[in-house]
Amino acid sequence: MSVVMLIIIGAAAGFLATRMMRIEADIVTTVAIGIAGALVGGLVLQVLLTVMGAFAGLIGAILGAMLLIWLWQTYVQKK
């Protein structure tokens, strides 16, 4: 993301965040809060997606193994 886009998004995010939290701040502080928030939020989101991606892989592997066990018990194993 370009620096200009980061500043624009940061300004918007800072403006919305300061209004939601009912904080009165000048423009420079608002933009700084927004840019810092975008960086922190981006890092947190990246970590969450990585962890959830690994967790989703584990869930998928378990479900796949359960399906194969069911297929094996149903069609291969003779009782």
PDB file with SEQRES, HELIX, SHEET and CRYST1 records, atoms N, CA, C and O in Angstrom:
SEQRES   1 A   79  MET SER VAL VAL MET LEU ILE ILE ILE GLY ALA ALA ALA          
SEQRES   2 A   79  GLY PHE LEU ALA THR ARG MET MET ARG ILE GLU ALA ASP          
SEQRES   3 A   79  ILE VAL THR THR VAL ALA ILE GLY ILE ALA GLY ALA LEU          
SEQRES   4 A   79  VAL GLY GLY LEU VAL LEU GLN VAL LEU LEU THR VAL MET          
SEQRES   5 A   79  GLY ALA PHE ALA GLY LEU ILE GLY ALA ILE LEU GLY ALA          
SEQRES   6 A   79  MET LEU LEU ILE TRP LEU TRP GLN THR TYR VAL GLN LYS          
SEQRES   7 A   79  LYS                                                          
HELIX    1 AA1 VAL A    3  MET A   20  1                                  18    
HELIX    2 AA2 ILE A   27  LEU A   71  1                                  45    
HELIX    3 AA3 TRP A   72  VAL A   76  3                                   5    
CRYST1    1.000    1.000    1.000  90.00  90.00  90.00 P 1           1          
ATOM      1  N   MET A   1       0.850  -1.168   0.000  1.00  0.00           N  
ATOM      2  CA  MET A   1       0.000   0.000   0.000  1.00  0.00           C  
ATOM      3  C   MET A   1       0.893   1.228   0.000  1.00  0.00           C  
ATOM      4  O   MET A   1       1.884   1.292   0.728  1.00  0.00           O  
ATOM      5  N   SER A   2       0.540   2.180  -0.807  1.00  0.00           N  
ATOM      6  CA  SER A   2       1.356   3.384  -0.894  1.00  0.00           C  
ATOM      7  C   SER A   2       1.208   4.227   0.376  1.00  0.00           C  
ATOM      8  O   SER A   2       0.239   4.093   1.124  1.00  0.00           O  
ATOM      9  N   VAL A   3       2.173   5.078   0.590  1.00  0.00           N  
ATOM     10  CA  VAL A   3       2.177   5.941   1.769  1.00  0.00           C  
ATOM     11  C   VAL A   3       0.976   6.883   1.753  1.00  0.00           C  
ATOM     12  O   VAL A   3       0.374   7.146   2.794  1.00  0.00           O  
ATOM     13  N   VAL A   4       0.632   7.386   0.577  1.00  0.00           N  
ATOM     14  CA  VAL A   4      -0.506   8.300   0.464  1.00  0.00           C  
ATOM     15  C   VAL A   4      -1.802   7.590   0.865  1.00  0.00           C  
ATOM     16  O   VAL A   4      -2.615   8.151   1.600  1.00  0.00           O  
ATOM     17  N   MET A   5      -1.993   6.362   0.386  1.00  0.00           N  
ATOM     18  CA  MET A   5      -3.186   5.598   0.749  1.00  0.00           C  
ATOM     19  C   MET A   5      -3.203   5.309   2.242  1.00  0.00           C  
ATOM     20  O   MET A   5      -4.257   5.373   2.873  1.00  0.00           O  
ATOM     21  N   LEU A   6      -2.046   4.990   2.812  1.00  0.00           N  
ATOM     22  CA  LEU A   6      -1.959   4.727   4.246  1.00  0.00           C  
ATOM     23  C   LEU A   6      -2.363   5.968   5.039  1.00  0.00           C  
ATOM     24  O   LEU A   6      -3.058   5.859   6.049  1.00  0.00           O  
ATOM     25  N   ILE A   7      -1.935   7.135   4.592  1.00  0.00           N  
ATOM     26  CA  ILE A   7      -2.287   8.383   5.274  1.00  0.00           C  
ATOM     27  C   ILE A   7      -3.788   8.653   5.145  1.00  0.00           C  
ATOM     28  O   ILE A   7      -4.431   9.058   6.114  1.00  0.00           O  
ATOM     29  N   ILE A   8      -4.342   8.432   3.961  1.00  0.00           N  
ATOM     30  CA  ILE A   8      -5.775   8.673   3.753  1.00  0.00           C  
ATOM     31  C   ILE A   8      -6.607   7.714   4.592  1.00  0.00           C  
ATOM     32  O   ILE A   8      -7.534   8.131   5.285  1.00  0.00           O  
ATOM     33  N   ILE A   9      -6.278   6.441   4.528  1.00  0.00           N  
ATOM     34  CA  ILE A   9      -7.015   5.441   5.321  1.00  0.00           C  
ATOM     35  C   ILE A   9      -6.802   5.692   6.809  1.00  0.00           C  
ATOM     36  O   ILE A   9      -7.734   5.577   7.606  1.00  0.00           O  
ATOM     37  N   GLY A  10      -5.563   6.039   7.182  1.00  0.00           N  
ATOM     38  CA  GLY A  10      -5.272   6.343   8.576  1.00  0.00           C  
ATOM     39  C   GLY A  10      -6.050   7.539   9.076  1.00  0.00           C  
ATOM     40  O   GLY A  10      -6.544   7.542  10.204  1.00  0.00           O  
ATOM     41  N   ALA A  11      -6.160   8.554   8.240  1.00  0.00           N  
ATOM     42  CA  ALA A  11      -6.925   9.743   8.629  1.00  0.00           C  
ATOM     43  C   ALA A  11      -8.394   9.390   8.842  1.00  0.00           C  
ATOM     44  O   ALA A  11      -9.008   9.808   9.823  1.00  0.00           O  
ATOM     45  N   ALA A  12      -8.943   8.625   7.919  1.00  0.00           N  
ATOM     46  CA  ALA A  12     -10.348   8.224   8.053  1.00  0.00           C  
ATOM     47  C   ALA A  12     -10.546   7.352   9.286  1.00  0.00           C  
ATOM     48  O   ALA A  12     -11.490   7.556  10.049  1.00  0.00           O  
ATOM     49  N   ALA A  13      -9.665   6.388   9.480  1.00  0.00           N  
ATOM     50  CA  ALA A  13      -9.777   5.501  10.634  1.00  0.00           C  
ATOM     51  C   ALA A  13      -9.589   6.276  11.934  1.00  0.00           C  
ATOM     52  O   ALA A  13     -10.324   6.064  12.899  1.00  0.00           O  
ATOM     53  N   GLY A  14      -8.621   7.159  11.959  1.00  0.00           N  
ATOM     54  CA  GLY A  14      -8.403   7.976  13.146  1.00  0.00           C  
ATOM     55  C   GLY A  14      -9.590   8.867  13.446  1.00  0.00           C  
ATOM     56  O   GLY A  14      -9.988   9.006  14.603  1.00  0.00           O  
ATOM     57  N   PHE A  15     -10.164   9.476  12.406  1.00  0.00           N  
ATOM     58  CA  PHE A  15     -11.338  10.322  12.591  1.00  0.00           C  
ATOM     59  C   PHE A  15     -12.496   9.521  13.181  1.00  0.00           C  
ATOM     60  O   PHE A  15     -13.124   9.939  14.154  1.00  0.00           O  
ATOM     61  N   LEU A  16     -12.771   8.356  12.575  1.00  0.00           N  
ATOM     62  CA  LEU A  16     -13.877   7.524  13.071  1.00  0.00           C  
ATOM     63  C   LEU A  16     -13.613   7.031  14.484  1.00  0.00           C  
ATOM     64  O   LEU A  16     -14.514   7.035  15.323  1.00  0.00           O  
ATOM     65  N   ALA A  17     -12.386   6.608  14.752  1.00  0.00           N  
ATOM     66  CA  ALA A  17     -12.048   6.086  16.083  1.00  0.00           C  
ATOM     67  C   ALA A  17     -12.150   7.169  17.143  1.00  0.00           C  
ATOM     68  O   ALA A  17     -12.679   6.927  18.228  1.00  0.00           O  
ATOM     69  N   THR A  18     -11.649   8.363  16.842  1.00  0.00           N  
ATOM     70  CA  THR A  18     -11.728   9.436  17.841  1.00  0.00           C  
ATOM     71  C   THR A  18     -13.172   9.856  18.088  1.00  0.00           C  
ATOM     72  O   THR A  18     -13.519  10.233  19.207  1.00  0.00           O  
ATOM     73  N   ARG A  19     -14.012   9.798  17.069  1.00  0.00           N  
ATOM     74  CA  ARG A  19     -15.423  10.144  17.260  1.00  0.00           C  
ATOM     75  C   ARG A  19     -16.146   9.049  18.041  1.00  0.00           C  
ATOM     76  O   ARG A  19     -16.970   9.347  18.905  1.00  0.00           O  
ATOM     77  N   MET A  20     -15.849   7.804  17.747  1.00  0.00           N  
ATOM     78  CA  MET A  20     -16.487   6.694  18.460  1.00  0.00           C  
ATOM     79  C   MET A  20     -16.088   6.674  19.938  1.00  0.00           C  
ATOM     80  O   MET A  20     -16.901   6.362  20.808  1.00  0.00           O  
ATOM     81  N   MET A  21     -14.834   7.011  20.204  1.00  0.00           N  
ATOM     82  CA  MET A  21     -14.336   7.026  21.582  1.00  0.00           C  
ATOM     83  C   MET A  21     -14.571   8.382  22.252  1.00  0.00           C  
ATOM     84  O   MET A  21     -14.205   8.583  23.410  1.00  0.00           O  
ATOM     85  N   ARG A  22     -15.175   9.294  21.525  1.00  0.00           N  
ATOM     86  CA  ARG A  22     -15.480  10.649  22.021  1.00  0.00           C  
ATOM     87  C   ARG A  22     -14.231  11.363  22.545  1.00  0.00           C  
ATOM     88  O   ARG A  22     -14.209  11.886  23.660  1.00  0.00           O  
ATOM     89  N   ILE A  23     -13.197  11.368  21.705  1.00  0.00           N  
ATOM     90  CA  ILE A  23     -11.946  12.045  22.023  1.00  0.00           C  
ATOM     91  C   ILE A  23     -11.801  13.228  21.078  1.00  0.00           C  
ATOM     92  O   ILE A  23     -11.957  13.079  19.866  1.00  0.00           O  
ATOM     93  N   GLU A  24     -11.509  14.378  21.615  1.00  0.00           N  
ATOM     94  CA  GLU A  24     -11.245  15.558  20.797  1.00  0.00           C  
ATOM     95  C   GLU A  24      -9.741  15.642  20.572  1.00  0.00           C  
ATOM     96  O   GLU A  24      -8.973  15.764  21.527  1.00  0.00           O  
ATOM     97  N   ALA A  25      -9.318  15.577  19.311  1.00  0.00           N  
ATOM     98  CA  ALA A  25      -7.895  15.644  18.979  1.00  0.00           C  
ATOM     99  C   ALA A  25      -7.719  16.489  17.724  1.00  0.00           C  
ATOM    100  O   ALA A  25      -8.639  16.637  16.919  1.00  0.00           O  
ATOM    101  N   ASP A  26      -6.516  17.039  17.576  1.00  0.00           N  
ATOM    102  CA  ASP A  26      -6.248  17.816  16.372  1.00  0.00           C  
ATOM    103  C   ASP A  26      -6.021  16.875  15.192  1.00  0.00           C  
ATOM    104  O   ASP A  26      -5.973  15.656  15.357  1.00  0.00           O  
ATOM    105  N   ILE A  27      -5.885  17.446  14.018  1.00  0.00           N  
ATOM    106  CA  ILE A  27      -5.788  16.642  12.798  1.00  0.00           C  
ATOM    107  C   ILE A  27      -4.542  15.762  12.791  1.00  0.00           C  
ATOM    108  O   ILE A  27      -4.619  14.591  12.419  1.00  0.00           O  
ATOM    109  N   VAL A  28      -3.409  16.300  13.192  1.00  0.00           N  
ATOM    110  CA  VAL A  28      -2.164  15.528  13.185  1.00  0.00           C  
ATOM    111  C   VAL A  28      -2.268  14.334  14.131  1.00  0.00           C  
ATOM    112  O   VAL A  28      -1.859  13.227  13.780  1.00  0.00           O  
ATOM    113  N   THR A  29      -2.807  14.551  15.316  1.00  0.00           N  
ATOM    114  CA  THR A  29      -2.972  13.454  16.277  1.00  0.00           C  
ATOM    115  C   THR A  29      -3.960  12.423  15.750  1.00  0.00           C  
ATOM    116  O   THR A  29      -3.735  11.221  15.887  1.00  0.00           O  
ATOM    117  N   THR A  30      -5.042  12.880  15.154  1.00  0.00           N  
ATOM    118  CA  THR A  30      -6.046  11.978  14.594  1.00  0.00           C  
ATOM    119  C   THR A  30      -5.439  11.093  13.503  1.00  0.00           C  
ATOM    120  O   THR A  30      -5.670   9.884  13.483  1.00  0.00           O  
ATOM    121  N   VAL A  31      -4.662  11.695  12.594  1.00  0.00           N  
ATOM    122  CA  VAL A  31      -4.019  10.929  11.521  1.00  0.00           C  
ATOM    123  C   VAL A  31      -2.988   9.964  12.109  1.00  0.00           C  
ATOM    124  O   VAL A  31      -2.895   8.818  11.670  1.00  0.00           O  
ATOM    125  N   ALA A  32      -2.212  10.419  13.101  1.00  0.00           N  
ATOM    126  CA  ALA A  32      -1.210   9.553  13.729  1.00  0.00           C  
ATOM    127  C   ALA A  32      -1.869   8.367  14.420  1.00  0.00           C  
ATOM    128  O   ALA A  32      -1.386   7.239  14.321  1.00  0.00           O  
ATOM    129  N   ILE A  33      -2.965   8.620  15.115  1.00  0.00           N  
ATOM    130  CA  ILE A  33      -3.706   7.530  15.766  1.00  0.00           C  
ATOM    131  C   ILE A  33      -4.215   6.550  14.714  1.00  0.00           C  
ATOM    132  O   ILE A  33      -4.126   5.336  14.897  1.00  0.00           O  
ATOM    133  N   GLY A  34      -4.745   7.074  13.621  1.00  0.00           N  
ATOM    134  CA  GLY A  34      -5.266   6.209  12.559  1.00  0.00           C  
ATOM    135  C   GLY A  34      -4.192   5.369  11.899  1.00  0.00           C  
ATOM    136  O   GLY A  34      -4.399   4.181  11.654  1.00  0.00           O  
ATOM    137  N   ILE A  35      -3.044   5.968  11.606  1.00  0.00           N  
ATOM    138  CA  ILE A  35      -1.951   5.218  10.970  1.00  0.00           C  
ATOM    139  C   ILE A  35      -1.422   4.151  11.914  1.00  0.00           C  
ATOM    140  O   ILE A  35      -1.208   3.008  11.509  1.00  0.00           O  
ATOM    141  N   ALA A  36      -1.209   4.524  13.180  1.00  0.00           N  
ATOM    142  CA  ALA A  36      -0.733   3.539  14.159  1.00  0.00           C  
ATOM    143  C   ALA A  36      -1.765   2.430  14.339  1.00  0.00           C  
ATOM    144  O   ALA A  36      -1.407   1.257  14.446  1.00  0.00           O  
ATOM    145  N   GLY A  37      -3.037   2.798  14.372  1.00  0.00           N  
ATOM    146  CA  GLY A  37      -4.101   1.795  14.493  1.00  0.00           C  
ATOM    147  C   GLY A  37      -4.159   0.864  13.299  1.00  0.00           C  
ATOM    148  O   GLY A  37      -4.414  -0.332  13.445  1.00  0.00           O  
ATOM    149  N   ALA A  38      -3.919   1.418  12.109  1.00  0.00           N  
ATOM    150  CA  ALA A  38      -3.906   0.578  10.911  1.00  0.00           C  
ATOM    151  C   ALA A  38      -2.756  -0.421  10.963  1.00  0.00           C  
ATOM    152  O   ALA A  38      -2.918  -1.582  10.584  1.00  0.00           O  
ATOM    153  N   LEU A  39      -1.600   0.029  11.430  1.00  0.00           N  
ATOM    154  CA  LEU A  39      -0.454  -0.884  11.540  1.00  0.00           C  
ATOM    155  C   LEU A  39      -0.719  -1.978  12.567  1.00  0.00           C  
ATOM    156  O   LEU A  39      -0.498  -3.159  12.297  1.00  0.00           O  
ATOM    157  N   VAL A  40      -1.195  -1.580  13.752  1.00  0.00           N  
ATOM    158  CA  VAL A  40      -1.471  -2.565  14.810  1.00  0.00           C  
ATOM    159  C   VAL A  40      -2.589  -3.506  14.368  1.00  0.00           C  
ATOM    160  O   VAL A  40      -2.474  -4.723  14.508  1.00  0.00           O  
ATOM    161  N   GLY A  41      -3.662  -2.944  13.839  1.00  0.00           N  
ATOM    162  CA  GLY A  41      -4.781  -3.768  13.381  1.00  0.00           C  
ATOM    163  C   GLY A  41      -4.380  -4.722  12.273  1.00  0.00           C  
ATOM    164  O   GLY A  41      -4.825  -5.870  12.251  1.00  0.00           O  
ATOM    165  N   GLY A  42      -3.540  -4.259  11.350  1.00  0.00           N  
ATOM    166  CA  GLY A  42      -3.064  -5.130  10.275  1.00  0.00           C  
ATOM    167  C   GLY A  42      -2.230  -6.285  10.801  1.00  0.00           C  
ATOM    168  O   GLY A  42      -2.363  -7.417  10.335  1.00  0.00           O  
ATOM    169  N   LEU A  43      -1.375  -6.000  11.766  1.00  0.00           N  
ATOM    170  CA  LEU A  43      -0.556  -7.068  12.354  1.00  0.00           C  
ATOM    171  C   LEU A  43      -1.416  -8.075  13.119  1.00  0.00           C  
ATOM    172  O   LEU A  43      -1.221  -9.285  13.001  1.00  0.00           O  
ATOM    173  N   VAL A  44      -2.360  -7.569  13.897  1.00  0.00           N  
ATOM    174  CA  VAL A  44      -3.248  -8.459  14.660  1.00  0.00           C  
ATOM    175  C   VAL A  44      -4.072  -9.320  13.707  1.00  0.00           C  
ATOM    176  O   VAL A  44      -4.224 -10.522  13.926  1.00  0.00           O  
ATOM    177  N   LEU A  45      -4.595  -8.714  12.662  1.00  0.00           N  
ATOM    178  CA  LEU A  45      -5.387  -9.465  11.687  1.00  0.00           C  
ATOM    179  C   LEU A  45      -4.542 -10.530  10.995  1.00  0.00           C  
ATOM    180  O   LEU A  45      -5.011 -11.645  10.770  1.00  0.00           O  
ATOM    181  N   GLN A  46      -3.306 -10.192  10.658  1.00  0.00           N  
ATOM    182  CA  GLN A  46      -2.428 -11.156  10.007  1.00  0.00           C  
ATOM    183  C   GLN A  46      -2.137 -12.340  10.931  1.00  0.00           C  
ATOM    184  O   GLN A  46      -2.141 -13.487  10.486  1.00  0.00           O  
ATOM    185  N   VAL A  47      -1.886 -12.071  12.204  1.00  0.00           N  
ATOM    186  CA  VAL A  47      -1.638 -13.153  13.163  1.00  0.00           C  
ATOM    187  C   VAL A  47      -2.888 -14.024  13.327  1.00  0.00           C  
ATOM    188  O   VAL A  47      -2.798 -15.251  13.335  1.00  0.00           O  
ATOM    189  N   LEU A  48      -4.050 -13.381  13.456  1.00  0.00           N  
ATOM    190  CA  LEU A  48      -5.287 -14.144  13.608  1.00  0.00           C  
ATOM    191  C   LEU A  48      -5.562 -15.027  12.394  1.00  0.00           C  
ATOM    192  O   LEU A  48      -5.962 -16.182  12.542  1.00  0.00           O  
ATOM    193  N   LEU A  49      -5.349 -14.490  11.203  1.00  0.00           N  
ATOM    194  CA  LEU A  49      -5.572 -15.291   9.998  1.00  0.00           C  
ATOM    195  C   LEU A  49      -4.603 -16.453   9.916  1.00  0.00           C  
ATOM    196  O   LEU A  49      -4.966 -17.541   9.469  1.00  0.00           O  
ATOM    197  N   THR A  50      -3.352 -16.224  10.352  1.00  0.00           N  
ATOM    198  CA  THR A  50      -2.371 -17.301  10.342  1.00  0.00           C  
ATOM    199  C   THR A  50      -2.768 -18.398  11.317  1.00  0.00           C  
ATOM    200  O   THR A  50      -2.739 -19.581  10.979  1.00  0.00           O  
ATOM    201  N   VAL A  51      -3.136 -18.001  12.525  1.00  0.00           N  
ATOM    202  CA  VAL A  51      -3.527 -18.980  13.542  1.00  0.00           C  
ATOM    203  C   VAL A  51      -4.803 -19.692  13.127  1.00  0.00           C  
ATOM    204  O   VAL A  51      -4.889 -20.917  13.207  1.00  0.00           O  
ATOM    205  N   MET A  52      -5.793 -18.928  12.684  1.00  0.00           N  
ATOM    206  CA  MET A  52      -7.054 -19.542  12.273  1.00  0.00           C  
ATOM    207  C   MET A  52      -6.864 -20.399  11.027  1.00  0.00           C  
ATOM    208  O   MET A  52      -7.556 -21.402  10.853  1.00  0.00           O  
ATOM    209  N   GLY A  53      -5.935 -20.013  10.165  1.00  0.00           N  
ATOM    210  CA  GLY A  53      -5.649 -20.827   8.990  1.00  0.00           C  
ATOM    211  C   GLY A  53      -5.083 -22.178   9.386  1.00  0.00           C  
ATOM    212  O   GLY A  53      -5.466 -23.208   8.831  1.00  0.00           O  
ATOM    213  N   ALA A  54      -4.164 -22.170  10.353  1.00  0.00           N  
ATOM    214  CA  ALA A  54      -3.595 -23.431  10.839  1.00  0.00           C  
ATOM    215  C   ALA A  54      -4.670 -24.254  11.544  1.00  0.00           C  
ATOM    216  O   ALA A  54      -4.732 -25.472  11.382  1.00  0.00           O  
ATOM    217  N   PHE A  55      -5.517 -23.582  12.330  1.00  0.00           N  
ATOM    218  CA  PHE A  55      -6.592 -24.271  13.041  1.00  0.00           C  
ATOM    219  C   PHE A  55      -7.595 -24.852  12.052  1.00  0.00           C  
ATOM    220  O   PHE A  55      -8.071 -25.973  12.233  1.00  0.00           O  
ATOM    221  N   ALA A  56      -7.917 -24.095  11.010  1.00  0.00           N  
ATOM    222  CA  ALA A  56      -8.833 -24.586   9.983  1.00  0.00           C  
ATOM    223  C   ALA A  56      -8.238 -25.794   9.270  1.00  0.00           C  
ATOM    224  O   ALA A  56      -8.961 -26.726   8.917  1.00  0.00           O  
ATOM    225  N   GLY A  57      -6.923 -25.783   9.055  1.00  0.00           N  
ATOM    226  CA  GLY A  57      -6.262 -26.934   8.452  1.00  0.00           C  
ATOM    227  C   GLY A  57      -6.361 -28.162   9.334  1.00  0.00           C  
ATOM    228  O   GLY A  57      -6.573 -29.270   8.841  1.00  0.00           O  
ATOM    229  N   LEU A  58      -6.208 -27.970  10.639  1.00  0.00           N  
ATOM    230  CA  LEU A  58      -6.342 -29.085  11.581  1.00  0.00           C  
ATOM    231  C   LEU A  58      -7.764 -29.632  11.563  1.00  0.00           C  
ATOM    232  O   LEU A  58      -7.954 -30.848  11.523  1.00  0.00           O  
ATOM    233  N   ILE A  59      -8.753 -28.766  11.592  1.00  0.00           N  
ATOM    234  CA  ILE A  59     -10.152 -29.204  11.544  1.00  0.00           C  
ATOM    235  C   ILE A  59     -10.433 -29.954  10.242  1.00  0.00           C  
ATOM    236  O   ILE A  59     -11.086 -30.997  10.252  1.00  0.00           O  
ATOM    237  N   GLY A  60      -9.941 -29.426   9.128  1.00  0.00           N  
ATOM    238  CA  GLY A  60     -10.128 -30.098   7.845  1.00  0.00           C  
ATOM    239  C   GLY A  60      -9.470 -31.468   7.817  1.00  0.00           C  
ATOM    240  O   GLY A  60     -10.032 -32.423   7.280  1.00  0.00           O  
ATOM    241  N   ALA A  61      -8.275 -31.564   8.399  1.00  0.00           N  
ATOM    242  CA  ALA A  61      -7.583 -32.854   8.440  1.00  0.00           C  
ATOM    243  C   ALA A  61      -8.349 -33.857   9.294  1.00  0.00           C  
ATOM    244  O   ALA A  61      -8.452 -35.028   8.929  1.00  0.00           O  
ATOM    245  N   ILE A  62      -8.880 -33.417  10.412  1.00  0.00           N  
ATOM    246  CA  ILE A  62      -9.653 -34.315  11.279  1.00  0.00           C  
ATOM    247  C   ILE A  62     -10.920 -34.775  10.568  1.00  0.00           C  
ATOM    248  O   ILE A  62     -11.246 -35.962  10.591  1.00  0.00           O  
ATOM    249  N   LEU A  63     -11.635 -33.849   9.938  1.00  0.00           N  
ATOM    250  CA  LEU A  63     -12.851 -34.232   9.216  1.00  0.00           C  
ATOM    251  C   LEU A  63     -12.550 -35.178   8.060  1.00  0.00           C  
ATOM    252  O   LEU A  63     -13.292 -36.132   7.825  1.00  0.00           O  
ATOM    253  N   GLY A  64     -11.472 -34.917   7.343  1.00  0.00           N  
ATOM    254  CA  GLY A  64     -11.074 -35.809   6.255  1.00  0.00           C  
ATOM    255  C   GLY A  64     -10.733 -37.197   6.763  1.00  0.00           C  
ATOM    256  O   GLY A  64     -11.124 -38.194   6.155  1.00  0.00           O  
ATOM    257  N   ALA A  65     -10.002 -37.274   7.879  1.00  0.00           N  
ATOM    258  CA  ALA A  65      -9.665 -38.574   8.454  1.00  0.00           C  
ATOM    259  C   ALA A  65     -10.914 -39.307   8.920  1.00  0.00           C  
ATOM    260  O   ALA A  65     -11.028 -40.520   8.744  1.00  0.00           O  
ATOM    261  N   MET A  66     -11.849 -38.573   9.515  1.00  0.00           N  
ATOM    262  CA  MET A  66     -13.095 -39.199   9.960  1.00  0.00           C  
ATOM    263  C   MET A  66     -13.893 -39.740   8.775  1.00  0.00           C  
ATOM    264  O   MET A  66     -14.489 -40.813   8.870  1.00  0.00           O  
ATOM    265  N   LEU A  67     -13.910 -39.008   7.664  1.00  0.00           N  
ATOM    266  CA  LEU A  67     -14.604 -39.470   6.470  1.00  0.00           C  
ATOM    267  C   LEU A  67     -13.969 -40.747   5.936  1.00  0.00           C  
ATOM    268  O   LEU A  67     -14.668 -41.696   5.579  1.00  0.00           O  
ATOM    269  N   LEU A  68     -12.642 -40.763   5.883  1.00  0.00           N  
ATOM    270  CA  LEU A  68     -11.960 -41.957   5.400  1.00  0.00           C  
ATOM    271  C   LEU A  68     -12.181 -43.156   6.320  1.00  0.00           C  
ATOM    272  O   LEU A  68     -12.342 -44.278   5.839  1.00  0.00           O  
ATOM    273  N   ILE A  69     -12.191 -42.935   7.624  1.00  0.00           N  
ATOM    274  CA  ILE A  69     -12.468 -44.026   8.564  1.00  0.00           C  
ATOM    275  C   ILE A  69     -13.881 -44.552   8.353  1.00  0.00           C  
ATOM    276  O   ILE A  69     -14.099 -45.763   8.346  1.00  0.00           O  
ATOM    277  N   TRP A  70     -14.853 -43.638   8.178  1.00  0.00           N  
ATOM    278  CA  TRP A  70     -16.224 -44.061   7.942  1.00  0.00           C  
ATOM    279  C   TRP A  70     -16.337 -44.855   6.644  1.00  0.00           C  
ATOM    280  O   TRP A  70     -16.998 -45.893   6.607  1.00  0.00           O  
ATOM    281  N   LEU A  71     -15.687 -44.369   5.567  1.00  0.00           N  
ATOM    282  CA  LEU A  71     -15.714 -45.095   4.299  1.00  0.00           C  
ATOM    283  C   LEU A  71     -15.073 -46.469   4.441  1.00  0.00           C  
ATOM    284  O   LEU A  71     -15.587 -47.452   3.908  1.00  0.00           O  
ATOM    285  N   TRP A  72     -13.972 -46.540   5.145  1.00  0.00           N  
ATOM    286  CA  TRP A  72     -13.285 -47.818   5.339  1.00  0.00           C  
ATOM    287  C   TRP A  72     -14.158 -48.787   6.131  1.00  0.00           C  
ATOM    288  O   TRP A  72     -14.253 -49.964   5.782  1.00  0.00           O  
ATOM    289  N   GLN A  73     -14.800 -48.297   7.201  1.00  0.00           N  
ATOM    290  CA  GLN A  73     -15.655 -49.158   8.001  1.00  0.00           C  
ATOM    291  C   GLN A  73     -16.889 -49.582   7.236  1.00  0.00           C  
ATOM    292  O   GLN A  73     -17.373 -50.700   7.418  1.00  0.00           O  
ATOM    293  N   THR A  74     -17.405 -48.720   6.390  1.00  0.00           N  
ATOM    294  CA  THR A  74     -18.633 -49.019   5.663  1.00  0.00           C  
ATOM    295  C   THR A  74     -18.405 -49.951   4.474  1.00  0.00           C  
ATOM    296  O   THR A  74     -19.205 -50.860   4.252  1.00  0.00           O  
ATOM    297  N   TYR A  75     -17.334 -49.747   3.706  1.00  0.00           N  
ATOM    298  CA  TYR A  75     -17.167 -50.471   2.447  1.00  0.00           C  
ATOM    299  C   TYR A  75     -16.042 -51.500   2.432  1.00  0.00           C  
ATOM    300  O   TYR A  75     -16.079 -52.427   1.622  1.00  0.00           O  
ATOM    301  N   VAL A  76     -15.052 -51.366   3.294  1.00  0.00           N  
ATOM    302  CA  VAL A  76     -13.909 -52.257   3.231  1.00  0.00           C  
ATOM    303  C   VAL A  76     -13.940 -53.294   4.336  1.00  0.00           C  
ATOM    304  O   VAL A  76     -13.802 -54.490   4.079  1.00  0.00           O  
ATOM    305  N   GLN A  77     -14.117 -52.843   5.544  1.00  0.00           N  
ATOM    306  CA  GLN A  77     -14.060 -53.746   6.681  1.00  0.00           C  
ATOM    307  C   GLN A  77     -15.318 -54.619   6.715  1.00  0.00           C  
ATOM    308  O   GLN A  77     -16.440 -54.117   6.647  1.00  0.00           O  
ATOM    309  N   LYS A  78     -15.113 -55.903   6.820  1.00  0.00           N  
ATOM    310  CA  LYS A  78     -16.219 -56.854   6.908  1.00  0.00           C  
ATOM    311  C   LYS A  78     -16.446 -57.164   8.384  1.00  0.00           C  
ATOM    312  O   LYS A  78     -15.502 -57.462   9.116  1.00  0.00           O  
ATOM    313  N   LYS A  79     -17.688 -57.092   8.807  1.00  0.00           N  
ATOM    314  CA  LYS A  79     -18.008 -57.338  10.214  1.00  0.00           C  
ATOM    315  C   LYS A  79     -18.367 -58.778  10.442  1.00  0.00           C  
ATOM    316  O   LYS A  79     -18.666 -59.169  11.570  1.00  0.00           O  
TER     317      LYS A  79                                                      
END                                                                             
